[in-house]
Amino acid sequence: MIVPDASAVALLFADPDIDPRVNAATKILAEDPEWVVPEVWRTEVLSVFRGLLLGGKLTDQDAERALNWLQAITVITAPTGPCLNRMWDLRSNLSTYDAGYVAVAESHDLTLVTADVRIAKAGVARCPVRTIN
């Protein structure tokens, strides 16, 4: 099991000709298809898809495919209530959303998979952080 954040998942729908991390993301996320995610994960991923569509990086057809995928994928949703203290501890180094991923990964003894190098560079996670680059 892994904890994939929205930045990692967004790469599954990005154009490999534009972003060279697409192939790596596809491989890494397929290696372990059992995912544990914070309860806000679908909303955050949907927000990323919206941004890609509005930015011209996703076609309407690809955005529809991404939405269908997001509705269909089975994930284990972790409540963030028990993680709030740890998320608050990370407030000086990470956004609240990023802290949620870290706290969920820590509480489940899992690896966080992200395309956001800032999370790994912050050096505050008490879990393995696998950066897609």
Helices and strands as residue ranges (DSSP letters): E 2-4, H 6-10, G 11-13, H 22-31, E 36-38, H 41-54, H 60-72, E 76-78, G 81-83, H 84-89, H 96-107, E 111-114, H 117-122, E 129-131
